[in-house]
């Protein structure tokens, strides 16, 4: 330890007396003023020496020493020993470092938020420009198609006139025969479509019978209809008119809006049709249109209705937040499941005894007949779950939601197996392909199709959990998709009034039919030879499919 000079000692005495409350004056000759307590000078000298020792043990950098001493109060320097002063310095260094760090984090966060805001604005402008370009391109495409159609009509008209003239002119009998008029490859024309008329309001649902050529439709006019579709090609000229039965969901001559038919489903044999209505009642009809049973228990509209494969149970989901399993032998309620805290939107059988339900409460429950509580609970969606579907083997459950995601769940784990986030708006419905193990097409990969309000359809390859195709052909929300029985084609219906038929392998449109109203549902017959679609203009259209 180095020697202390008289000037340093004088300074230390001054500081000590000042911090101790003494008003002392300092002169070259020493101290005057108040009396210094006995032993004070010894204490002052000891503290001064400790101060010098502390200085000697700090960093050699003069600036760092000054910073360290600036963290100390004068009274602490005199009253604390060296080790205590070192601990105080370390502690206050950490505190100051934390404050500086927090300030830096705050500045960094502001920078990041400002950067993200700027990027967000750029992305929004880019998206707007892209959508504008796409809209212009679509308009050009539409204009080109209209012009093509006009040219085609003019050509057909001209050739028709030439044909008539040729047939009327006996001198031209030796000339060449008129060539067949070629049509636009992808367009299905109205002349090749059978239009089923009779409903007086929007047609919300349609389903082919698994046996025979019966097609059921459900409408907002409080009726369902069972149509008999003639064999042979569709079209207003080629086929005989379709006949059908009217299934009235009201008594008397005037219909009641509360009895809109919201959902329908055939049993496995195609002998019975179940309909769900807005009045909360489920009704069972024969294939001839005879009302067999009316099932009362729900206290709100029925939004989903499904037979199990065996046909001994019928499952219904309602706005009253419950799901009911009906015994089809007695037509009594087998069990009512009251797990959801909001309306039940969809139900689907896993096997003959267990099923899943989804709701606007964002939850999915897997239930089993006889169990008072869910056997599995899936939570993960951030908004209402619109639809659920089990894969062909009953091992995976797909769900879609207003949170813009589709998810795949396994009963073997709590969290979803895959979380698909490629859509940019609500996803209305999903469908599994009839392919993979347990199907008639075991050598084809299993796919999931999701249809969204963002006007797109996504095809997901399930084994690896990645996007296979994004099908962008519609211009408005897509309400329905359906795979062909062989899994090679996908039909889609949209509010843009168009029905597209896609190649699953190539991800492109093969055929298109443009109707006169928004499409709520599309479905294939068992053979995959005909497609039906129900429209908002009160009609059901049936068309042939062949490649």
C-alpha positions as CSV (number, residue, x, y, z in Angstrom):
1,X,0.0,0.0,0.0
2,X,1.5,3.4,-1.0
3,X,2.1,6.4,1.4
4,X,-0.6,9.0,2.0
5,X,0.3,12.7,1.7
6,X,-0.8,15.4,4.1
7,X,-3.0,16.9,1.4
8,X,-4.8,13.6,0.9
9,X,-5.3,13.2,4.6
10,X,-6.6,16.7,4.9
11,X,-9.1,16.0,2.1
12,X,-10.3,12.8,3.7
13,X,-10.8,14.6,7.1
14,X,-12.8,17.2,5.3
15,X,-15.0,14.7,3.5
16,X,-15.6,12.7,6.7
17,X,-16.5,15.8,8.8
18,X,-18.8,17.0,6.0
19,X,-20.7,13.7,5.7
20,X,-20.9,13.4,9.5
21,X,-22.6,16.8,9.9
22,X,-19.7,19.0,11.0
23,X,-19.2,22.4,9.4
24,X,-15.4,22.4,9.5
25,X,-13.0,24.7,7.7
26,X,-9.8,23.5,6.3
27,X,-6.6,25.4,6.4
28,X,-3.0,24.6,5.6
29,X,-2.2,24.3,9.3
30,X,-5.0,21.8,10.1
31,X,-8.5,21.8,11.4
32,X,-10.6,24.4,13.3
33,X,-14.3,24.7,14.2
34,X,-16.2,22.0,16.0
35,X,-14.5,19.6,18.2
36,X,-13.5,16.3,16.5
37,X,-14.6,13.2,18.5
38,X,-11.8,11.2,20.1
39,X,-10.4,8.7,17.7
40,X,-11.9,10.3,14.7
41,X,-8.6,11.0,13.0
42,X,-7.5,7.4,13.4
43,X,-10.8,6.3,11.7
44,X,-10.4,8.8,8.9
45,X,-6.8,7.6,8.2
46,X,-7.9,3.9,8.2
47,X,-10.8,4.7,5.8
48,X,-8.5,6.7,3.6
49,X,-6.0,3.9,3.4
50,X,-8.9,1.4,2.5
51,X,-10.1,3.8,-0.2
52,X,-6.6,3.8,-1.8
53,X,-6.5,0.0,-1.5
54,X,-9.9,-0.3,-3.3
55,X,-8.5,2.0,-6.0
56,X,-5.5,-0.2,-6.4
57,X,-7.6,-3.3,-6.8
58,X,-9.8,-1.9,-9.5
59,X,-9.3,-1.9,-13.3
60,X,-6.2,0.0,-14.4
61,X,-8.2,2.0,-16.8
62,X,-8.7,5.5,-15.3
63,X,-12.0,6.0,-17.0
64,X,-13.3,2.7,-15.6
65,X,-12.1,3.6,-12.0
66,X,-13.9,6.9,-12.3
67,X,-17.1,5.1,-13.3
68,X,-16.8,2.7,-10.5
69,X,-16.3,5.4,-7.9
70,X,-19.2,7.4,-9.3
71,X,-21.5,4.5,-8.3
72,X,-20.6,5.1,-4.6
73,X,-21.9,7.7,-2.2
74,X,-19.3,9.6,-0.2
75,X,-20.6,8.4,3.1
76,X,-20.3,4.8,1.9
77,X,-16.6,5.3,1.0
78,X,-15.9,6.3,4.6
79,X,-18.2,3.9,6.5
80,X,-17.8,0.7,4.5
81,X,-14.7,-1.5,4.2
82,X,-13.1,-2.5,0.9
83,X,-15.0,-5.8,0.4
84,X,-18.4,-4.1,1.1
85,X,-17.5,-1.3,-1.4
86,X,-16.6,-3.8,-4.1
87,X,-19.9,-5.7,-3.6
88,X,-21.8,-2.4,-3.8
89,X,-20.0,-1.5,-7.0
90,X,-20.7,-4.9,-8.6
91,X,-24.4,-4.7,-7.7
92,X,-24.9,-1.2,-9.0
93,X,-23.0,-2.1,-12.2
94,X,-25.5,-5.0,-12.8
95,X,-28.4,-2.8,-12.1
96,X,-27.2,-0.1,-14.5
97,X,-26.4,-2.7,-17.1
98,X,-30.0,-4.1,-16.8
99,X,-31.5,-0.6,-17.1
100,X,-29.3,0.0,-20.3
101,X,-30.3,-3.4,-21.6
102,X,-34.0,-2.7,-21.1
103,X,-33.6,0.6,-22.8
104,X,-31.9,-1.1,-25.7
105,X,-34.6,-3.8,-25.9
106,X,-37.3,-1.1,-25.9
107,X,-35.5,0.7,-28.8
108,X,-35.0,-2.6,-30.6
109,X,-38.7,-3.5,-30.2
110,X,-39.7,-0.1,-31.5
111,X,-37.4,-0.6,-34.5
112,X,-38.7,-4.1,-35.1
113,X,-42.4,-2.9,-34.9
114,X,-41.6,0.0,-37.2
115,X,-39.9,-2.4,-39.6
116,X,-42.7,-4.9,-39.5
117,X,-45.3,-2.1,-40.0
118,X,-43.3,-0.9,-43.0
119,X,-43.0,-4.4,-44.4
120,X,-46.7,-5.0,-43.7
121,X,-47.6,-1.9,-45.7
122,X,-45.3,-3.0,-48.5
123,X,-46.8,-6.5,-48.5
124,X,-50.3,-5.1,-48.5
125,X,-49.4,-2.9,-51.5
126,X,-47.8,-5.9,-53.2
127,X,-50.8,-8.0,-52.5
128,X,-53.2,-5.3,-53.7
129,X,-51.2,-4.9,-56.9
130,X,-51.0,-8.7,-57.4
131,X,-54.8,-9.0,-56.9
132,X,-55.4,-6.1,-59.2
133,X,-53.2,-7.7,-61.9
134,X,-54.9,-11.1,-61.4
135,X,-58.3,-9.4,-61.6
136,X,-57.3,-7.7,-64.9
137,X,-56.0,-11.0,-66.2
138,X,-59.2,-12.8,-65.3
139,X,-61.3,-10.1,-66.9
140,X,-59.2,-10.5,-70.1
141,X,-59.6,-14.3,-69.9
142,X,-63.4,-13.9,-69.4
143,X,-63.6,-11.5,-72.4
144,X,-61.6,-13.9,-74.5
145,X,-63.9,-16.8,-73.5
146,X,-67.0,-14.7,-74.3
147,X,-65.5,-13.8,-77.7
148,X,-64.7,-17.5,-78.3
149,X,-68.2,-18.5,-77.4
150,X,-69.7,-15.8,-79.7
151,X,-67.4,-17.0,-82.5
152,X,-68.4,-20.6,-81.9
153,X,-72.1,-19.7,-81.9
154,X,-71.7,-17.8,-85.2
155,X,-69.8,-20.7,-86.6
156,X,-72.5,-23.2,-85.5
157,X,-75.2,-20.9,-86.9
158,X,-73.4,-20.5,-90.2
159,X,-72.8,-24.2,-90.6
160,X,-76.4,-24.9,-89.6
161,X,-77.6,-22.6,-92.3
162,X,-75.2,-24.1,-94.8
163,X,-76.4,-27.6,-93.8
164,X,-80.1,-26.6,-94.3
165,X,-79.2,-25.1,-97.7
166,X,-77.3,-28.2,-98.6
167,X,-80.2,-30.5,-97.7
168,X,-82.7,-28.3,-99.5
169,X,-80.5,-28.0,-102.7
170,X,-80.9,-31.3,-104.7
171,X,-77.9,-30.2,-106.9
172,X,-75.6,-30.3,-103.8
173,X,-76.3,-33.9,-102.9
174,X,-73.1,-35.0,-104.4
175,X,-71.0,-32.6,-102.3
176,X,-69.1,-33.3,-99.1
177,X,-71.0,-33.9,-95.9
178,X,-70.9,-31.2,-93.2
179,X,-68.2,-31.7,-90.5
180,X,-69.1,-32.2,-86.9
181,X,-68.9,-29.0,-84.9
182,X,-66.2,-29.2,-82.3
183,X,-67.0,-27.6,-78.9
184,X,-64.7,-25.9,-76.4
185,X,-62.8,-28.7,-74.7
186,X,-63.3,-27.7,-71.1
187,X,-66.9,-26.3,-71.2
188,X,-70.0,-28.3,-70.3
189,X,-72.9,-26.7,-72.2
190,X,-76.4,-26.3,-70.8
191,X,-77.7,-28.6,-73.6
192,X,-75.8,-31.5,-72.0
193,X,-77.2,-30.8,-68.5
194,X,-80.4,-32.1,-66.9
195,X,-82.0,-29.3,-64.9
196,X,-84.3,-30.4,-62.1
197,X,-86.9,-27.8,-61.4
198,X,-89.6,-27.8,-58.7
199,X,-88.1,-26.2,-55.5
200,X,-89.3,-22.7,-54.8
201,X,-86.2,-21.6,-52.8
202,X,-82.4,-22.2,-52.6
203,X,-81.3,-25.8,-52.6
204,X,-78.8,-26.3,-49.8
205,X,-78.1,-30.1,-49.9
206,X,-78.0,-33.0,-52.4
207,X,-77.0,-36.6,-52.1
208,X,-77.0,-39.6,-54.4
209,X,-78.5,-42.9,-53.1
210,X,-75.8,-45.6,-52.8
211,X,-78.1,-47.9,-54.6
212,X,-79.9,-47.1,-57.9
213,X,-80.3,-43.8,-59.6
214,X,-82.1,-41.7,-56.9
215,X,-81.0,-38.2,-56.0
216,X,-82.2,-36.4,-52.9
217,X,-82.2,-32.6,-52.5
218,X,-83.1,-30.4,-49.6
219,X,-84.3,-26.8,-49.9
220,X,-85.2,-23.6,-48.0
221,X,-88.8,-24.1,-49.3
222,X,-89.4,-26.6,-46.4
223,X,-89.3,-29.6,-48.7
224,X,-86.9,-32.3,-49.7
225,X,-87.3,-34.1,-53.0
226,X,-86.2,-37.6,-54.3
227,X,-85.6,-37.5,-58.0
228,X,-85.3,-40.5,-60.3
229,X,-82.6,-39.8,-62.8
230,X,-83.0,-41.6,-66.1
231,X,-80.3,-43.8,-67.4
232,X,-78.4,-42.6,-70.4
233,X,-76.9,-39.2,-71.2
234,X,-78.0,-36.1,-69.5
235,X,-79.4,-33.1,-71.3
236,X,-82.7,-31.3,-72.0
237,X,-83.2,-33.2,-75.3
238,X,-81.6,-36.6,-75.0
239,X,-83.1,-37.8,-71.7
240,X,-86.7,-38.2,-70.6
241,X,-87.8,-35.8,-67.8
242,X,-86.8,-36.7,-64.3
243,X,-89.6,-37.7,-62.0
244,X,-89.6,-37.3,-58.2
245,X,-91.3,-37.3,-54.8
246,X,-91.9,-34.2,-52.8
247,X,-91.2,-34.6,-49.1
248,X,-93.1,-31.9,-47.2
249,X,-91.8,-30.8,-43.8
250,X,-95.0,-28.9,-43.0
251,X,-98.7,-29.5,-42.6
252,X,-101.2,-27.8,-44.8
253,X,-100.7,-25.9,-48.1
254,X,-98.5,-23.0,-46.8
255,X,-94.9,-23.8,-46.1
256,X,-93.2,-22.6,-42.9
257,X,-89.7,-21.0,-43.0
258,X,-88.8,-22.6,-39.7
259,X,-88.9,-26.0,-41.5
260,X,-86.1,-25.4,-44.0
261,X,-84.3,-28.6,-44.8
262,X,-80.7,-28.1,-43.7
263,X,-79.1,-31.5,-44.1
264,X,-79.9,-35.0,-45.4
265,X,-78.2,-38.5,-45.6
266,X,-79.1,-41.9,-47.1
267,X,-78.6,-45.1,-45.2
268,X,-76.1,-47.7,-46.5
269,X,-78.7,-49.7,-48.4
270,X,-80.3,-46.6,-50.0
271,X,-83.7,-47.7,-48.6
272,X,-84.2,-44.8,-46.1
273,X,-83.5,-41.1,-46.3
274,X,-82.9,-39.0,-43.1
275,X,-83.5,-35.2,-43.3
276,X,-82.7,-32.6,-40.7
277,X,-84.7,-29.4,-40.4
278,X,-84.6,-26.0,-39.0
279,X,-87.5,-26.9,-36.7
280,X,-85.1,-29.2,-34.8
281,X,-86.8,-32.4,-36.0
282,X,-85.2,-35.3,-37.9
283,X,-87.5,-37.2,-40.3
284,X,-87.1,-40.6,-41.9
285,X,-88.5,-41.2,-45.4
286,X,-88.8,-44.3,-47.6
287,X,-87.3,-44.1,-51.1
288,X,-90.8,-43.6,-52.3
289,X,-91.2,-40.5,-50.3
290,X,-93.3,-41.9,-47.5
291,X,-92.7,-40.4,-44.0
292,X,-91.7,-43.3,-41.7
293,X,-90.7,-41.5,-38.5
294,X,-90.4,-38.0,-36.9
295,X,-87.7,-37.7,-34.2
296,X,-88.4,-35.1,-31.5
297,X,-85.8,-34.2,-28.9
298,X,-83.6,-31.4,-30.2
299,X,-84.5,-27.9,-29.1
300,X,-82.8,-26.1,-32.0
301,X,-82.1,-26.5,-35.7
302,X,-80.3,-29.7,-36.9
303,X,-77.2,-28.9,-38.9
304,X,-75.7,-32.3,-39.4
305,X,-77.2,-35.8,-39.7
306,X,-75.3,-39.1,-40.4
307,X,-76.1,-42.8,-40.5
308,X,-73.4,-45.2,-39.2
309,X,-72.2,-47.8,-41.6
310,X,-74.1,-50.6,-40.1
311,X,-77.3,-48.6,-40.2
312,X,-78.5,-49.4,-36.6
313,X,-77.8,-45.8,-35.4
314,X,-78.5,-42.3,-36.7
315,X,-76.4,-39.4,-35.3
316,X,-77.6,-35.7,-35.3
317,X,-76.0,-32.5,-34.2
318,X,-78.0,-29.4,-33.3
319,X,-77.8,-25.7,-32.4
320,X,-79.0,-26.7,-28.9
321,X,-75.3,-27.7,-28.3
322,X,-76.0,-31.4,-28.2
323,X,-75.6,-34.5,-30.3
324,X,-78.1,-37.4,-30.2
325,X,-77.7,-41.0,-31.2
326,X,-81.0,-42.5,-32.3
327,X,-81.7,-46.3,-32.2
328,X,-83.1,-47.1,-35.7
329,X,-84.9,-50.2,-34.5
330,X,-87.0,-48.3,-31.9
331,X,-86.5,-44.8,-33.2
332,X,-85.9,-43.7,-29.6
333,X,-83.0,-41.6,-28.3
334,X,-80.2,-44.0,-27.4
335,X,-78.1,-41.3,-25.8
336,X,-77.8,-37.5,-25.8
337,X,-74.3,-36.0,-25.5
338,X,-74.2,-32.6,-23.9
339,X,-70.5,-31.6,-23.9
340,X,-70.4,-28.5,-26.1
341,X,-71.0,-25.0,-24.7
342,X,-72.2,-23.6,-28.1
343,X,-74.0,-24.9,-31.2
344,X,-72.9,-28.2,-32.7
345,X,-72.0,-27.7,-36.3
346,X,-71.0,-31.1,-37.6
347,X,-70.9,-34.8,-36.6
348,X,-69.1,-37.7,-38.2
349,X,-68.9,-41.5,-37.3
350,X,-65.5,-43.0,-36.7
351,X,-67.0,-46.5,-36.6
352,X,-70.3,-48.1,-35.7
353,X,-70.1,-47.1,-32.0
354,X,-67.9,-43.9,-31.8
355,X,-68.0,-40.5,-33.5
356,X,-66.7,-36.9,-33.3
357,X,-68.5,-33.6,-32.9
358,X,-67.4,-30.0,-33.4
359,X,-68.9,-26.7,-32.4
360,X,-68.7,-22.9,-32.5
361,X,-67.0,-23.2,-29.1
362,X,-63.8,-24.1,-31.0
363,X,-63.8,-27.7,-29.4
364,X,-63.8,-31.2,-30.9
365,X,-65.0,-34.2,-28.9
366,X,-64.6,-37.9,-29.7
367,X,-67.5,-39.8,-28.1
368,X,-68.5,-43.4,-27.7
369,X,-72.0,-44.8,-27.1
370,X,-72.4,-45.7,-23.5
371,X,-69.7,-43.5,-22.2
372,X,-70.9,-40.5,-20.2
373,X,-67.8,-38.3,-21.0
374,X,-65.8,-37.8,-24.1
375,X,-63.1,-40.4,-24.8
376,X,-60.9,-37.7,-26.4
377,X,-60.9,-33.9,-26.5
378,X,-59.1,-31.9,-29.2
379,X,-58.5,-28.2,-28.5
380,X,-56.4,-26.1,-30.7
381,X,-58.6,-24.1,-33.1
382,X,-58.9,-20.4,-32.4
383,X,-62.4,-20.0,-33.8
384,X,-65.5,-22.1,-34.6
385,X,-64.9,-25.5,-36.2
386,X,-67.1,-25.8,-39.3
387,X,-66.6,-29.4,-40.3
388,X,-64.9,-32.7,-39.2
389,X,-64.3,-35.9,-41.2
390,X,-62.7,-39.2,-40.3
391,X,-60.3,-40.7,-42.9
392,X,-61.4,-44.1,-44.5
393,X,-59.7,-46.1,-41.7
394,X,-61.0,-44.1,-38.8
395,X,-57.5,-43.4,-37.5
396,X,-57.2,-39.7,-38.4
397,X,-59.7,-36.9,-38.0
398,X,-59.6,-33.8,-40.1
399,X,-61.1,-30.5,-39.1
400,X,-61.5,-27.0,-40.5
401,X,-62.2,-23.7,-38.9
402,X,-62.9,-20.0,-39.3
403,X,-59.4,-19.5,-37.9
404,X,-58.2,-20.2,-41.5
405,X,-56.6,-23.5,-40.6
406,X,-57.2,-27.2,-41.3
407,X,-55.9,-29.7,-38.8
408,X,-55.4,-33.5,-38.7
409,X,-55.7,-35.2,-35.3
410,X,-54.9,-38.7,-34.1
411,X,-56.7,-40.4,-31.1
412,X,-53.2,-41.5,-30.0
413,X,-52.1,-37.9,-29.1
414,X,-53.6,-34.7,-27.7
415,X,-52.0,-32.2,-30.1
416,X,-52.8,-32.1,-33.8
417,X,-50.6,-34.2,-36.1
418,X,-50.6,-31.5,-38.8
419,X,-51.6,-27.9,-38.8
420,X,-52.3,-26.6,-42.3
421,X,-52.1,-22.8,-42.5
422,X,-52.0,-22.0,-46.2
423,X,-55.5,-20.6,-46.6
424,X,-56.1,-16.8,-46.1
425,X,-59.7,-16.9,-45.1
426,X,-62.2,-19.2,-43.3
427,X,-62.3,-22.8,-44.4
428,X,-65.8,-24.0,-44.9
429,X,-65.5,-27.7,-45.7
430,X,-63.1,-30.6,-46.1
431,X,-63.1,-34.0,-47.8
432,X,-60.9,-37.1,-47.7
433,X,-60.0,-38.9,-50.9
434,X,-61.4,-42.5,-51.2
435,X,-57.8,-43.8,-51.5
436,X,-55.2,-45.5,-49.5
437,X,-55.6,-48.5,-47.0
438,X,-59.1,-49.6,-46.4
439,X,-60.5,-48.3,-49.6
440,X,-61.2,-49.6,-53.2
441,X,-58.1,-47.7,-54.3
442,X,-55.4,-48.9,-51.9
443,X,-52.5,-48.1,-54.2
444,X,-53.2,-44.4,-54.4
445,X,-52.0,-41.9,-51.7
446,X,-54.4,-40.5,-49.2
447,X,-55.3,-36.8,-49.8
448,X,-57.3,-34.2,-48.0
449,X,-59.1,-31.4,-49.8
450,X,-60.0,-28.1,-48.1
451,X,-62.3,-25.5,-49.5
452,X,-62.2,-21.9,-48.3
453,X,-63.8,-18.5,-48.5
454,X,-60.5,-17.3,-50.1
455,X,-61.8,-18.9,-53.3
456,X,-59.2,-21.6,-53.4
457,X,-59.0,-25.4,-52.8
458,X,-55.9,-27.0,-51.3
459,X,-54.9,-30.6,-51.8
460,X,-52.8,-31.9,-48.9
461,X,-50.6,-35.0,-49.1
462,X,-51.3,-36.5,-45.7
463,X,-48.5,-39.0,-45.2
464,X,-45.8,-36.3,-45.2
465,X,-48.2,-33.4,-44.2
466,X,-47.4,-31.0,-47.1
467,X,-49.4,-29.0,-49.7
468,X,-49.7,-30.9,-53.0
469,X,-51.7,-28.4,-55.0
470,X,-53.3,-25.1,-54.5
471,X,-56.3,-25.0,-56.9
472,X,-57.1,-21.5,-57.9
473,X,-59.9,-21.5,-60.4
474,X,-62.8,-20.0,-58.6
475,X,-63.5,-16.3,-58.0
476,X,-65.7,-16.5,-54.9
477,X,-66.0,-18.7,-51.8
478,X,-65.9,-22.4,-52.4
479,X,-68.7,-24.2,-50.5
480,X,-68.3,-27.8,-51.6
481,X,-65.8,-30.3,-52.9
482,X,-66.2,-34.0,-53.7
483,X,-63.8,-36.7,-54.9
484,X,-64.9,-39.1,-57.6
485,X,-65.2,-42.7,-56.4
486,X,-61.9,-43.7,-58.1
487,X,-60.1,-40.7,-56.4
488,X,-58.8,-39.4,-59.7
489,X,-61.0,-36.3,-60.0
490,X,-62.3,-33.6,-57.7
491,X,-65.5,-31.6,-58.3
492,X,-65.9,-28.1,-56.7
493,X,-68.8,-25.7,-56.4
494,X,-68.6,-22.0,-55.7
495,X,-70.7,-18.9,-55.2
496,X,-69.2,-17.8,-58.5
497,X,-71.8,-20.0,-60.2
498,X,-69.3,-22.4,-61.6
499,X,-68.6,-26.1,-61.1
500,X,-65.1,-27.2,-61.9
501,X,-63.8,-30.8,-62.4
502,X,-60.1,-31.1,-61.6
503,X,-57.5,-33.7,-62.3
504,X,-56.1,-34.7,-58.9
505,X,-52.8,-35.9,-60.5
506,X,-52.2,-32.8,-62.5
507,X,-53.9,-30.2,-60.4
508,X,-55.7,-28.5,-63.3
509,X,-59.3,-28.0,-64.5
510,X,-60.6,-30.5,-67.0
511,X,-64.2,-29.4,-67.3
512,X,-66.3,-26.5,-66.3
513,X,-70.1,-25.9,-66.0
514,X,-71.4,-22.4,-65.5
515,X,-74.8,-22.2,-63.9
516,X,-77.2,-19.4,-63.0
517,X,-76.7,-19.3,-59.2
518,X,-74.3,-20.0,-56.4
519,X,-73.5,-23.7,-55.8
520,X,-74.0,-25.0,-52.2
521,X,-73.1,-28.7,-52.8
522,X,-71.7,-31.1,-55.4
523,X,-71.8,-34.9,-55.3
524,X,-70.9,-37.9,-57.5
525,X,-73.1,-41.0,-58.1
526,X,-71.7,-44.3,-57.0
527,X,-70.3,-45.2,-60.4
528,X,-68.6,-41.8,-60.9
529,X,-70.5,-41.3,-64.2
530,X,-72.7,-38.4,-63.1
531,X,-72.3,-35.3,-61.0
532,X,-75.1,-33.3,-59.3
533,X,-75.0,-29.8,-58.0
534,X,-77.6,-27.7,-56.1
535,X,-77.9,-24.0,-56.7
536,X,-79.2,-20.8,-55.1
537,X,-81.5,-20.3,-58.1
538,X,-83.8,-23.2,-56.8
539,X,-82.5,-25.8,-59.2
540,X,-80.5,-29.0,-59.2
541,X,-78.3,-29.7,-62.2
542,X,-77.1,-33.2,-63.2
543,X,-74.4,-33.7,-65.8
544,X,-72.4,-36.7,-67.3
545,X,-68.8,-37.2,-66.6
546,X,-66.6,-39.1,-69.0
547,X,-63.0,-38.5,-70.2
